[in-house]
Amino acid sequence: MRTLIVIVTGLTLVLGWSLVHAQSDCRGQCDLMLKECKQDCVDAQNFDQCVSSCQGLYQQCLGSCQS
């Protein structure tokens, strides 16, 4: 019984760390996407609307990281 508890605890720690690491990578990709999107807005006719759209896409991206 003790061995089973140790195994389950170990797996939980490993899987939890993997999930946190994957979410961190995902958020990093979202940050990069936002930066690139904002850079593309420099040449846009309506800069403020473009940046607002980038923020919306960024929020969607972050939402997908938690799924």
mmCIF file as Biopython writes it, N, C-alpha, C and O atoms, coordinates in Angstrom:
data_model
#
loop_
_atom_site.group_PDB
_atom_site.id
_atom_site.type_symbol
_atom_site.label_atom_id
_atom_site.label_alt_id
_atom_site.label_comp_id
_atom_site.label_asym_id
_atom_site.label_entity_id
_atom_site.label_seq_id
_atom_site.pdbx_PDB_ins_code
_atom_site.Cartn_x
_atom_site.Cartn_y
_atom_site.Cartn_z
_atom_site.occupancy
_atom_site.B_iso_or_equiv
_atom_site.auth_seq_id
_atom_site.auth_asym_id
_atom_site.pdbx_PDB_model_num
ATOM 1   N N  . MET A ? 1  ? 0.821  -1.192 0.000   1.0 0.0 1  A 1 
ATOM 2   C CA . MET A ? 1  ? 0.000  0.000  0.000   1.0 0.0 1  A 1 
ATOM 3   C C  . MET A ? 1  ? 0.862  1.251  0.000   1.0 0.0 1  A 1 
ATOM 4   O O  . MET A ? 1  ? 0.566  2.209  -0.714  1.0 0.0 1  A 1 
ATOM 5   N N  . ARG A ? 2  ? 1.914  1.252  0.786   1.0 0.0 2  A 1 
ATOM 6   C CA . ARG A ? 2  ? 2.821  2.395  0.832   1.0 0.0 2  A 1 
ATOM 7   C C  . ARG A ? 2  ? 3.465  2.640  -0.526  1.0 0.0 2  A 1 
ATOM 8   O O  . ARG A ? 2  ? 3.601  3.781  -0.967  1.0 0.0 2  A 1 
ATOM 9   N N  . THR A ? 3  ? 3.852  1.570  -1.169  1.0 0.0 3  A 1 
ATOM 10  C CA . THR A ? 3  ? 4.489  1.683  -2.481  1.0 0.0 3  A 1 
ATOM 11  C C  . THR A ? 3  ? 3.535  2.305  -3.483  1.0 0.0 3  A 1 
ATOM 12  O O  . THR A ? 3  ? 3.944  3.132  -4.298  1.0 0.0 3  A 1 
ATOM 13  N N  . LEU A ? 4  ? 2.282  1.923  -3.432  1.0 0.0 4  A 1 
ATOM 14  C CA . LEU A ? 4  ? 1.288  2.478  -4.337  1.0 0.0 4  A 1 
ATOM 15  C C  . LEU A ? 4  ? 1.127  3.978  -4.106  1.0 0.0 4  A 1 
ATOM 16  O O  . LEU A ? 4  ? 1.026  4.746  -5.063  1.0 0.0 4  A 1 
ATOM 17  N N  . ILE A ? 5  ? 1.104  4.395  -2.856  1.0 0.0 5  A 1 
ATOM 18  C CA . ILE A ? 5  ? 0.973  5.817  -2.539  1.0 0.0 5  A 1 
ATOM 19  C C  . ILE A ? 5  ? 2.191  6.586  -3.060  1.0 0.0 5  A 1 
ATOM 20  O O  . ILE A ? 5  ? 2.041  7.676  -3.611  1.0 0.0 5  A 1 
ATOM 21  N N  . VAL A ? 6  ? 3.362  6.044  -2.895  1.0 0.0 6  A 1 
ATOM 22  C CA . VAL A ? 6  ? 4.586  6.685  -3.382  1.0 0.0 6  A 1 
ATOM 23  C C  . VAL A ? 6  ? 4.550  6.804  -4.908  1.0 0.0 6  A 1 
ATOM 24  O O  . VAL A ? 6  ? 4.908  7.845  -5.459  1.0 0.0 6  A 1 
ATOM 25  N N  . ILE A ? 7  ? 4.127  5.763  -5.572  1.0 0.0 7  A 1 
ATOM 26  C CA . ILE A ? 7  ? 4.057  5.770  -7.042  1.0 0.0 7  A 1 
ATOM 27  C C  . ILE A ? 7  ? 3.041  6.812  -7.512  1.0 0.0 7  A 1 
ATOM 28  O O  . ILE A ? 7  ? 3.333  7.597  -8.413  1.0 0.0 7  A 1 
ATOM 29  N N  . VAL A ? 8  ? 1.865  6.825  -6.916  1.0 0.0 8  A 1 
ATOM 30  C CA . VAL A ? 8  ? 0.824  7.784  -7.311  1.0 0.0 8  A 1 
ATOM 31  C C  . VAL A ? 8  ? 1.295  9.213  -7.045  1.0 0.0 8  A 1 
ATOM 32  O O  . VAL A ? 8  ? 1.079  10.094 -7.878  1.0 0.0 8  A 1 
ATOM 33  N N  . THR A ? 9  ? 1.926  9.455  -5.915  1.0 0.0 9  A 1 
ATOM 34  C CA . THR A ? 9  ? 2.442  10.784 -5.601  1.0 0.0 9  A 1 
ATOM 35  C C  . THR A ? 9  ? 3.514  11.202 -6.608  1.0 0.0 9  A 1 
ATOM 36  O O  . THR A ? 9  ? 3.521  12.342 -7.072  1.0 0.0 9  A 1 
ATOM 37  N N  . GLY A ? 10 ? 4.399  10.302 -6.938  1.0 0.0 10 A 1 
ATOM 38  C CA . GLY A ? 10 ? 5.446  10.598 -7.921  1.0 0.0 10 A 1 
ATOM 39  C C  . GLY A ? 10 ? 4.871  10.938 -9.283  1.0 0.0 10 A 1 
ATOM 40  O O  . GLY A ? 10 ? 5.298  11.903 -9.917  1.0 0.0 10 A 1 
ATOM 41  N N  . LEU A ? 11 ? 3.910  10.156 -9.733  1.0 0.0 11 A 1 
ATOM 42  C CA . LEU A ? 11 ? 3.283  10.431 -11.030 1.0 0.0 11 A 1 
ATOM 43  C C  . LEU A ? 11 ? 2.554  11.772 -11.025 1.0 0.0 11 A 1 
ATOM 44  O O  . LEU A ? 11 ? 2.593  12.511 -12.009 1.0 0.0 11 A 1 
ATOM 45  N N  . THR A ? 12 ? 1.898  12.076 -9.930  1.0 0.0 12 A 1 
ATOM 46  C CA . THR A ? 12 ? 1.186  13.347 -9.819  1.0 0.0 12 A 1 
ATOM 47  C C  . THR A ? 12 ? 2.160  14.512 -9.926  1.0 0.0 12 A 1 
ATOM 48  O O  . THR A ? 12 ? 1.874  15.496 -10.608 1.0 0.0 12 A 1 
ATOM 49  N N  . LEU A ? 13 ? 3.291  14.412 -9.267  1.0 0.0 13 A 1 
ATOM 50  C CA . LEU A ? 13 ? 4.298  15.472 -9.331  1.0 0.0 13 A 1 
ATOM 51  C C  . LEU A ? 13 ? 4.854  15.633 -10.737 1.0 0.0 13 A 1 
ATOM 52  O O  . LEU A ? 13 ? 4.998  16.755 -11.223 1.0 0.0 13 A 1 
ATOM 53  N N  . VAL A ? 14 ? 5.165  14.534 -11.388 1.0 0.0 14 A 1 
ATOM 54  C CA . VAL A ? 14 ? 5.722  14.580 -12.741 1.0 0.0 14 A 1 
ATOM 55  C C  . VAL A ? 14 ? 4.703  15.146 -13.721 1.0 0.0 14 A 1 
ATOM 56  O O  . VAL A ? 14 ? 5.033  16.023 -14.519 1.0 0.0 14 A 1 
ATOM 57  N N  . LEU A ? 15 ? 3.482  14.660 -13.671 1.0 0.0 15 A 1 
ATOM 58  C CA . LEU A ? 15 ? 2.451  15.140 -14.590 1.0 0.0 15 A 1 
ATOM 59  C C  . LEU A ? 15 ? 2.100  16.594 -14.315 1.0 0.0 15 A 1 
ATOM 60  O O  . LEU A ? 15 ? 1.866  17.357 -15.252 1.0 0.0 15 A 1 
ATOM 61  N N  . GLY A ? 16 ? 2.060  16.984 -13.073 1.0 0.0 16 A 1 
ATOM 62  C CA . GLY A ? 16 ? 1.780  18.379 -12.718 1.0 0.0 16 A 1 
ATOM 63  C C  . GLY A ? 16 ? 2.864  19.295 -13.236 1.0 0.0 16 A 1 
ATOM 64  O O  . GLY A ? 16 ? 2.563  20.358 -13.779 1.0 0.0 16 A 1 
ATOM 65  N N  . TRP A ? 17 ? 4.115  18.911 -13.082 1.0 0.0 17 A 1 
ATOM 66  C CA . TRP A ? 17 ? 5.225  19.714 -13.594 1.0 0.0 17 A 1 
ATOM 67  C C  . TRP A ? 17 ? 5.156  19.813 -15.105 1.0 0.0 17 A 1 
ATOM 68  O O  . TRP A ? 17 ? 5.396  20.885 -15.661 1.0 0.0 17 A 1 
ATOM 69  N N  . SER A ? 18 ? 4.835  18.726 -15.781 1.0 0.0 18 A 1 
ATOM 70  C CA . SER A ? 18 ? 4.736  18.741 -17.241 1.0 0.0 18 A 1 
ATOM 71  C C  . SER A ? 18 ? 3.639  19.688 -17.701 1.0 0.0 18 A 1 
ATOM 72  O O  . SER A ? 18 ? 3.819  20.412 -18.681 1.0 0.0 18 A 1 
ATOM 73  N N  . LEU A ? 19 ? 2.519  19.693 -17.017 1.0 0.0 19 A 1 
ATOM 74  C CA . LEU A ? 19 ? 1.408  20.571 -17.370 1.0 0.0 19 A 1 
ATOM 75  C C  . LEU A ? 19 ? 1.800  22.034 -17.190 1.0 0.0 19 A 1 
ATOM 76  O O  . LEU A ? 19 ? 1.526  22.861 -18.059 1.0 0.0 19 A 1 
ATOM 77  N N  . VAL A ? 20 ? 2.434  22.352 -16.079 1.0 0.0 20 A 1 
ATOM 78  C CA . VAL A ? 20 ? 2.880  23.727 -15.823 1.0 0.0 20 A 1 
ATOM 79  C C  . VAL A ? 20 ? 3.889  24.157 -16.876 1.0 0.0 20 A 1 
ATOM 80  O O  . VAL A ? 20 ? 3.832  25.282 -17.371 1.0 0.0 20 A 1 
ATOM 81  N N  . HIS A ? 21 ? 4.801  23.277 -17.216 1.0 0.0 21 A 1 
ATOM 82  C CA . HIS A ? 21 ? 5.821  23.583 -18.225 1.0 0.0 21 A 1 
ATOM 83  C C  . HIS A ? 21 ? 5.166  23.804 -19.586 1.0 0.0 21 A 1 
ATOM 84  O O  . HIS A ? 21 ? 5.545  24.732 -20.300 1.0 0.0 21 A 1 
ATOM 85  N N  . ALA A ? 22 ? 4.209  22.988 -19.953 1.0 0.0 22 A 1 
ATOM 86  C CA . ALA A ? 22 ? 3.518  23.126 -21.241 1.0 0.0 22 A 1 
ATOM 87  C C  . ALA A ? 22 ? 2.735  24.435 -21.278 1.0 0.0 22 A 1 
ATOM 88  O O  . ALA A ? 22 ? 2.731  25.119 -22.302 1.0 0.0 22 A 1 
ATOM 89  N N  . GLN A ? 23 ? 2.073  24.794 -20.181 1.0 0.0 23 A 1 
ATOM 90  C CA . GLN A ? 23 ? 1.332  26.051 -20.142 1.0 0.0 23 A 1 
ATOM 91  C C  . GLN A ? 23 ? 2.280  27.240 -20.260 1.0 0.0 23 A 1 
ATOM 92  O O  . GLN A ? 23 ? 1.952  28.231 -20.911 1.0 0.0 23 A 1 
ATOM 93  N N  . SER A ? 24 ? 3.440  27.150 -19.643 1.0 0.0 24 A 1 
ATOM 94  C CA . SER A ? 24 ? 4.432  28.213 -19.735 1.0 0.0 24 A 1 
ATOM 95  C C  . SER A ? 24 ? 4.901  28.386 -21.179 1.0 0.0 24 A 1 
ATOM 96  O O  . SER A ? 24 ? 5.030  29.513 -21.659 1.0 0.0 24 A 1 
ATOM 97  N N  . ASP A ? 25 ? 5.154  27.282 -21.867 1.0 0.0 25 A 1 
ATOM 98  C CA . ASP A ? 25 ? 5.549  27.340 -23.277 1.0 0.0 25 A 1 
ATOM 99  C C  . ASP A ? 25 ? 4.440  27.955 -24.123 1.0 0.0 25 A 1 
ATOM 100 O O  . ASP A ? 25 ? 4.707  28.750 -25.024 1.0 0.0 25 A 1 
ATOM 101 N N  . CYS A ? 26 ? 3.206  27.587 -23.833 1.0 0.0 26 A 1 
ATOM 102 C CA . CYS A ? 26 ? 2.062  28.103 -24.578 1.0 0.0 26 A 1 
ATOM 103 C C  . CYS A ? 26 ? 1.945  29.614 -24.384 1.0 0.0 26 A 1 
ATOM 104 O O  . CYS A ? 26 ? 1.747  30.355 -25.347 1.0 0.0 26 A 1 
ATOM 105 N N  . ARG A ? 27 ? 2.068  30.064 -23.143 1.0 0.0 27 A 1 
ATOM 106 C CA . ARG A ? 27 ? 1.991  31.509 -22.876 1.0 0.0 27 A 1 
ATOM 107 C C  . ARG A ? 27 ? 3.125  32.248 -23.576 1.0 0.0 27 A 1 
ATOM 108 O O  . ARG A ? 27 ? 2.940  33.369 -24.049 1.0 0.0 27 A 1 
ATOM 109 N N  . GLY A ? 28 ? 4.277  31.634 -23.642 1.0 0.0 28 A 1 
ATOM 110 C CA . GLY A ? 28 ? 5.406  32.239 -24.356 1.0 0.0 28 A 1 
ATOM 111 C C  . GLY A ? 28 ? 5.105  32.406 -25.837 1.0 0.0 28 A 1 
ATOM 112 O O  . GLY A ? 28 ? 5.465  33.414 -26.445 1.0 0.0 28 A 1 
ATOM 113 N N  . GLN A ? 29 ? 4.443  31.408 -26.410 1.0 0.0 29 A 1 
ATOM 114 C CA . GLN A ? 29 ? 4.055  31.500 -27.822 1.0 0.0 29 A 1 
ATOM 115 C C  . GLN A ? 29 ? 3.016  32.602 -28.023 1.0 0.0 29 A 1 
ATOM 116 O O  . GLN A ? 29 ? 3.049  33.314 -29.026 1.0 0.0 29 A 1 
ATOM 117 N N  . CYS A ? 30 ? 2.101  32.740 -27.073 1.0 0.0 30 A 1 
ATOM 118 C CA . CYS A ? 30 ? 1.094  33.803 -27.155 1.0 0.0 30 A 1 
ATOM 119 C C  . CYS A ? 30 ? 1.763  35.178 -27.077 1.0 0.0 30 A 1 
ATOM 120 O O  . CYS A ? 30 ? 1.395  36.092 -27.815 1.0 0.0 30 A 1 
ATOM 121 N N  . ASP A ? 31 ? 2.734  35.320 -26.191 1.0 0.0 31 A 1 
ATOM 122 C CA . ASP A ? 31 ? 3.459  36.584 -26.069 1.0 0.0 31 A 1 
ATOM 123 C C  . ASP A ? 31 ? 4.158  36.939 -27.374 1.0 0.0 31 A 1 
ATOM 124 O O  . ASP A ? 31 ? 4.125  38.090 -27.812 1.0 0.0 31 A 1 
ATOM 125 N N  . LEU A ? 32 ? 4.784  35.958 -27.986 1.0 0.0 32 A 1 
ATOM 126 C CA . LEU A ? 32 ? 5.470  36.177 -29.255 1.0 0.0 32 A 1 
ATOM 127 C C  . LEU A ? 32 ? 4.476  36.564 -30.345 1.0 0.0 32 A 1 
ATOM 128 O O  . LEU A ? 32 ? 4.743  37.465 -31.140 1.0 0.0 32 A 1 
ATOM 129 N N  . MET A ? 33 ? 3.334  35.888 -30.383 1.0 0.0 33 A 1 
ATOM 130 C CA . MET A ? 33 ? 2.306  36.201 -31.372 1.0 0.0 33 A 1 
ATOM 131 C C  . MET A ? 33 ? 1.820  37.639 -31.194 1.0 0.0 33 A 1 
ATOM 132 O O  . MET A ? 33 ? 1.638  38.357 -32.178 1.0 0.0 33 A 1 
ATOM 133 N N  . LEU A ? 34 ? 1.606  38.067 -29.936 1.0 0.0 34 A 1 
ATOM 134 C CA . LEU A ? 34 ? 1.147  39.427 -29.659 1.0 0.0 34 A 1 
ATOM 135 C C  . LEU A ? 34 ? 2.172  40.448 -30.132 1.0 0.0 34 A 1 
ATOM 136 O O  . LEU A ? 34 ? 1.817  41.452 -30.750 1.0 0.0 34 A 1 
ATOM 137 N N  . LYS A ? 35 ? 3.421  40.196 -29.847 1.0 0.0 35 A 1 
ATOM 138 C CA . LYS A ? 35 ? 4.487  41.115 -30.259 1.0 0.0 35 A 1 
ATOM 139 C C  . LYS A ? 35 ? 4.520  41.254 -31.784 1.0 0.0 35 A 1 
ATOM 140 O O  . LYS A ? 35 ? 4.606  42.365 -32.307 1.0 0.0 35 A 1 
ATOM 141 N N  . GLU A ? 36 ? 4.451  40.139 -32.486 1.0 0.0 36 A 1 
ATOM 142 C CA . GLU A ? 36 ? 4.473  40.169 -33.951 1.0 0.0 36 A 1 
ATOM 143 C C  . GLU A ? 36 ? 3.230  40.862 -34.501 1.0 0.0 36 A 1 
ATOM 144 O O  . GLU A ? 36 ? 3.319  41.614 -35.472 1.0 0.0 36 A 1 
ATOM 145 N N  . CYS A ? 37 ? 2.080  40.616 -33.893 1.0 0.0 37 A 1 
ATOM 146 C CA . CYS A ? 37 ? 0.831  41.231 -34.337 1.0 0.0 37 A 1 
ATOM 147 C C  . CYS A ? 37 ? 0.920  42.752 -34.191 1.0 0.0 37 A 1 
ATOM 148 O O  . CYS A ? 37 ? 0.548  43.490 -35.103 1.0 0.0 37 A 1 
ATOM 149 N N  . LYS A ? 38 ? 1.416  43.214 -33.039 1.0 0.0 38 A 1 
ATOM 150 C CA . LYS A ? 38 ? 1.537  44.649 -32.812 1.0 0.0 38 A 1 
ATOM 151 C C  . LYS A ? 38 ? 2.520  45.286 -33.795 1.0 0.0 38 A 1 
ATOM 152 O O  . LYS A ? 38 ? 2.309  46.415 -34.238 1.0 0.0 38 A 1 
ATOM 153 N N  . GLN A ? 39 ? 3.581  44.575 -34.132 1.0 0.0 39 A 1 
ATOM 154 C CA . GLN A ? 39 ? 4.539  45.097 -35.113 1.0 0.0 39 A 1 
ATOM 155 C C  . GLN A ? 39 ? 3.865  45.255 -36.474 1.0 0.0 39 A 1 
ATOM 156 O O  . GLN A ? 39 ? 4.146  46.205 -37.206 1.0 0.0 39 A 1 
ATOM 157 N N  . ASP A ? 40 ? 2.980  44.326 -36.807 1.0 0.0 40 A 1 
ATOM 158 C CA . ASP A ? 40 ? 2.253  44.426 -38.069 1.0 0.0 40 A 1 
ATOM 159 C C  . ASP A ? 40 ? 1.292  45.613 -38.066 1.0 0.0 40 A 1 
ATOM 160 O O  . ASP A ? 40 ? 0.928  46.109 -39.131 1.0 0.0 40 A 1 
ATOM 161 N N  . CYS A ? 41 ? 0.881  46.070 -36.899 1.0 0.0 41 A 1 
ATOM 162 C CA . CYS A ? 41 ? -0.056 47.188 -36.801 1.0 0.0 41 A 1 
ATOM 163 C C  . CYS A ? 41 ? 0.598  48.528 -37.155 1.0 0.0 41 A 1 
ATOM 164 O O  . CYS A ? 41 ? -0.108 49.498 -37.431 1.0 0.0 41 A 1 
ATOM 165 N N  . VAL A ? 42 ? 1.900  48.597 -37.153 1.0 0.0 42 A 1 
ATOM 166 C CA . VAL A ? 42 ? 2.597  49.848 -37.433 1.0 0.0 42 A 1 
ATOM 167 C C  . VAL A ? 42 ? 2.167  50.416 -38.783 1.0 0.0 42 A 1 
ATOM 168 O O  . VAL A ? 42 ? 2.010  51.629 -38.925 1.0 0.0 42 A 1 
ATOM 169 N N  . ASP A ? 43 ? 1.979  49.555 -39.763 1.0 0.0 43 A 1 
ATOM 170 C CA . ASP A ? 43 ? 1.604  50.001 -41.102 1.0 0.0 43 A 1 
ATOM 171 C C  . ASP A ? 43 ? 0.094  50.014 -41.333 1.0 0.0 43 A 1 
ATOM 172 O O  . ASP A ? 43 ? -0.359 50.324 -42.435 1.0 0.0 43 A 1 
ATOM 173 N N  . ALA A ? 44 ? -0.681 49.683 -40.318 1.0 0.0 44 A 1 
ATOM 174 C CA . ALA A ? 44 ? -2.138 49.627 -40.481 1.0 0.0 44 A 1 
ATOM 175 C C  . ALA A ? 44 ? -2.725 51.036 -40.518 1.0 0.0 44 A 1 
ATOM 176 O O  . ALA A ? 44 ? -2.203 51.951 -39.882 1.0 0.0 44 A 1 
ATOM 177 N N  . GLN A ? 45 ? -3.804 51.199 -41.258 1.0 0.0 45 A 1 
ATOM 178 C CA . GLN A ? 45 ? -4.465 52.503 -41.338 1.0 0.0 45 A 1 
ATOM 179 C C  . GLN A ? 45 ? -5.084 52.884 -40.002 1.0 0.0 45 A 1 
ATOM 180 O O  . GLN A ? 45 ? -5.024 54.049 -39.609 1.0 0.0 45 A 1 
ATOM 181 N N  . ASN A ? 46 ? -5.670 51.938 -39.305 1.0 0.0 46 A 1 
ATOM 182 C CA . ASN A ? 46 ? -6.296 52.202 -38.011 1.0 0.0 46 A 1 
ATOM 183 C C  . ASN A ? 46 ? -5.499 51.449 -36.939 1.0 0.0 46 A 1 
ATOM 184 O O  . ASN A ? 46 ? -5.841 50.326 -36.569 1.0 0.0 46 A 1 
ATOM 185 N N  . PHE A ? 47 ? -4.448 52.079 -36.457 1.0 0.0 47 A 1 
ATOM 186 C CA . PHE A ? 47 ? -3.523 51.452 -35.514 1.0 0.0 47 A 1 
ATOM 187 C C  . PHE A ? 47 ? -4.232 50.963 -34.253 1.0 0.0 47 A 1 
ATOM 188 O O  . PHE A ? 47 ? -4.015 49.833 -33.816 1.0 0.0 47 A 1 
ATOM 189 N N  . ASP A ? 48 ? -5.083 51.815 -33.665 1.0 0.0 48 A 1 
ATOM 190 C CA . ASP A ? 48 ? -5.744 51.457 -32.405 1.0 0.0 48 A 1 
ATOM 191 C C  . ASP A ? 48 ? -6.649 50.230 -32.559 1.0 0.0 48 A 1 
ATOM 192 O O  . ASP A ? 48 ? -6.676 49.361 -31.687 1.0 0.0 48 A 1 
ATOM 193 N N  . GLN A ? 49 ? -7.380 50.164 -33.656 1.0 0.0 49 A 1 
ATOM 194 C CA . GLN A ? 49 ? -8.255 49.015 -33.892 1.0 0.0 49 A 1 
ATOM 195 C C  . GLN A ? 49 ? -7.419 47.757 -34.110 1.0 0.0 49 A 1 
ATOM 196 O O  . GLN A ? 49 ? -7.784 46.674 -33.652 1.0 0.0 49 A 1 
ATOM 197 N N  . CYS A ? 50 ? -6.313 47.905 -34.801 1.0 0.0 50 A 1 
ATOM 198 C CA . CYS A ? 50 ? -5.423 46.763 -35.043 1.0 0.0 50 A 1 
ATOM 199 C C  . CYS A ? 50 ? -4.876 46.220 -33.721 1.0 0.0 50 A 1 
ATOM 200 O O  . CYS A ? 50 ? -4.877 45.011 -33.487 1.0 0.0 50 A 1 
ATOM 201 N N  . VAL A ? 51 ? -4.413 47.122 -32.871 1.0 0.0 51 A 1 
ATOM 202 C CA . VAL A ? 51 ? -3.865 46.706 -31.570 1.0 0.0 51 A 1 
ATOM 203 C C  . VAL A ? 51 ? -4.953 46.053 -30.722 1.0 0.0 51 A 1 
ATOM 204 O O  . VAL A ? 51 ? -4.697 45.070 -30.026 1.0 0.0 51 A 1 
ATOM 205 N N  . SER A ? 52 ? -6.156 46.598 -30.780 1.0 0.0 52 A 1 
ATOM 206 C CA . SER A ? 52 ? -7.277 46.014 -30.047 1.0 0.0 52 A 1 
ATOM 207 C C  . SER A ? 52 ? -7.552 44.588 -30.535 1.0 0.0 52 A 1 
ATOM 208 O O  . SER A ? 52 ? -7.819 43.695 -29.730 1.0 0.0 52 A 1 
ATOM 209 N N  . SER A ? 53 ? -7.489 44.380 -31.827 1.0 0.0 53 A 1 
ATOM 210 C CA . SER A ? 53 ? -7.684 43.037 -32.388 1.0 0.0 53 A 1 
ATOM 211 C C  . SER A ? 53 ? -6.582 42.095 -31.917 1.0 0.0 53 A 1 
ATOM 212 O O  . SER A ? 53 ? -6.830 40.927 -31.616 1.0 0.0 53 A 1 
ATOM 213 N N  . CYS A ? 54 ? -5.369 42.619 -31.858 1.0 0.0 54 A 1 
ATOM 214 C CA . CYS A ? 54 ? -4.247 41.803 -31.367 1.0 0.0 54 A 1 
ATOM 215 C C  . CYS A ? 54 ? -4.489 41.373 -29.926 1.0 0.0 54 A 1 
ATOM 216 O O  . CYS A ? 54 ? -4.226 40.226 -29.565 1.0 0.0 54 A 1 
ATOM 217 N N  . GLN A ? 55 ? -4.992 42.294 -29.100 1.0 0.0 55 A 1 
ATOM 218 C CA . GLN A ? 55 ? -5.267 41.964 -27.697 1.0 0.0 55 A 1 
ATOM 219 C C  . GLN A ? 55 ? -6.328 40.875 -27.589 1.0 0.0 55 A 1 
ATOM 220 O O  . GLN A ? 55 ? -6.224 39.981 -26.748 1.0 0.0 55 A 1 
ATOM 221 N N  . GLY A ? 56 ? -7.344 40.951 -28.440 1.0 0.0 56 A 1 
ATOM 222 C CA . GLY A ? 56 ? -8.384 39.922 -28.443 1.0 0.0 56 A 1 
ATOM 223 C C  . GLY A ? 56 ? -7.830 38.562 -28.818 1.0 0.0 56 A 1 
ATOM 224 O O  . GLY A ? 56 ? -8.157 37.553 -28.193 1.0 0.0 56 A 1 
ATOM 225 N N  . LEU A ? 57 ? -6.986 38.539 -29.843 1.0 0.0 57 A 1 
ATOM 226 C CA . LEU A ? 57 ? -6.355 37.276 -30.260 1.0 0.0 57 A 1 
ATOM 227 C C  . LEU A ? 57 ? -5.454 36.734 -29.160 1.0 0.0 57 A 1 
ATOM 228 O O  . LEU A ? 57 ? -5.384 35.525 -28.936 1.0 0.0 57 A 1 
ATOM 229 N N  . TYR A ? 58 ? -4.773 37.633 -28.485 1.0 0.0 58 A 1 
ATOM 230 C CA . TYR A ? 58 ? -3.891 37.242 -27.385 1.0 0.0 58 A 1 
ATOM 231 C C  . TYR A ? 58 ? -4.693 36.584 -26.262 1.0 0.0 58 A 1 
ATOM 232 O O  . TYR A ? 58 ? -4.284 35.554 -25.726 1.0 0.0 58 A 1 
ATOM 233 N N  . GLN A ? 59 ? -5.835 37.178 -25.907 1.0 0.0 59 A 1 
ATOM 234 C CA . GLN A ? 59 ? -6.682 36.614 -24.851 1.0 0.0 59 A 1 
ATOM 235 C C  . GLN A ? 59 ? -7.202 35.234 -25.249 1.0 0.0 59 A 1 
ATOM 236 O O  . GLN A ? 59 ? -7.260 34.329 -24.416 1.0 0.0 59 A 1 
ATOM 237 N N  . GLN A ? 60 ? -7.580 35.070 -26.517 1.0 0.0 60 A 1 
ATOM 238 C CA . GLN A ? 60 ? -8.027 33.757 -27.000 1.0 0.0 60 A 1 
ATOM 239 C C  . GLN A ? 60 ? -6.890 32.739 -26.903 1.0 0.0 60 A 1 
ATOM 240 O O  . GLN A ? 60 ? -7.092 31.591 -26.509 1.0 0.0 60 A 1 
ATOM 241 N N  . CYS A ? 61 ? -5.702 33.186 -27.268 1.0 0.0 61 A 1 
ATOM 242 C CA . CYS A ? 61 ? -4.535 32.294 -27.228 1.0 0.0 61 A 1 
ATOM 243 C C  . CYS A ? 61 ? -4.281 31.837 -25.781 1.0 0.0 61 A 1 
ATOM 244 O O  . CYS A ? 61 ? -4.065 30.653 -25.520 1.0 0.0 61 A 1 
ATOM 245 N N  . LEU A ? 62 ? -4.310 32.798 -24.853 1.0 0.0 62 A 1 
ATOM 246 C CA . LEU A ? 62 ? -4.097 32.444 -23.445 1.0 0.0 62 A 1 
ATOM 247 C C  . LEU A ? 62 ? -5.170 31.487 -22.946 1.0 0.0 62 A 1 
ATOM 248 O O  . LEU A ? 62 ? -4.885 30.572 -22.173 1.0 0.0 62 A 1 
ATOM 249 N N  . GLY A ? 63 ? -6.395 31.699 -23.388 1.0 0.0 63 A 1 
ATOM 250 C CA . GLY A ? 63 ? -7.486 30.813 -23.000 1.0 0.0 63 A 1 
ATOM 251 C C  . GLY A ? 63 ? -7.249 29.390 -23.466 1.0 0.0 63 A 1 
ATOM 252 O O  . GLY A ? 63 ? -7.599 28.437 -22.769 1.0 0.0 63 A 1 
ATOM 253 N N  . SER A ? 64 ? -6.657 29.244 -24.640 1.0 0.0 64 A 1 
ATOM 254 C CA . SER A ? 64 ? -6.391 27.900 -25.157 1.0 0.0 64 A 1 
ATOM 255 C C  . SER A ? 64 ? -5.255 27.225 -24.390 1.0 0.0 64 A 1 
ATOM 256 O O  . SER A ? 64 ? -5.153 25.998 -24.388 1.0 0.0 64 A 1 
ATOM 257 N N  . CYS A ? 65 ? -4.408 28.013 -23.743 1.0 0.0 65 A 1 
ATOM 258 C CA . CYS A ? 65 ? -3.298 27.436 -22.971 1.0 0.0 65 A 1 
ATOM 259 C C  . CYS A ? 65 ? -3.799 26.718 -21.723 1.0 0.0 65 A 1 
ATOM 260 O O  . CYS A ? 65 ? -3.132 25.814 -21.220 1.0 0.0 65 A 1 
ATOM 261 N N  . GLN A ? 66 ? -4.943 27.104 -21.231 1.0 0.0 66 A 1 
ATOM 262 C CA . GLN A ? 66 ? -5.462 26.524 -19.997 1.0 0.0 66 A 1 
ATOM 263 C C  . GLN A ? 66 ? -6.365 25.326 -20.249 1.0 0.0 66 A 1 
ATOM 264 O O  . GLN A ? 66 ? -6.854 24.702 -19.307 1.0 0.0 66 A 1 
ATOM 265 N N  . SER A ? 67 ? -6.581 25.009 -21.496 1.0 0.0 67 A 1 
ATOM 266 C CA . SER A ? 67 ? -7.438 23.872 -21.839 1.0 0.0 67 A 1 
ATOM 267 C C  . SER A ? 67 ? -6.669 22.579 -21.790 1.0 0.0 67 A 1 
ATOM 268 O O  . SER A ? 67 ? -7.233 21.515 -22.051 1.0 0.0 67 A 1 
#
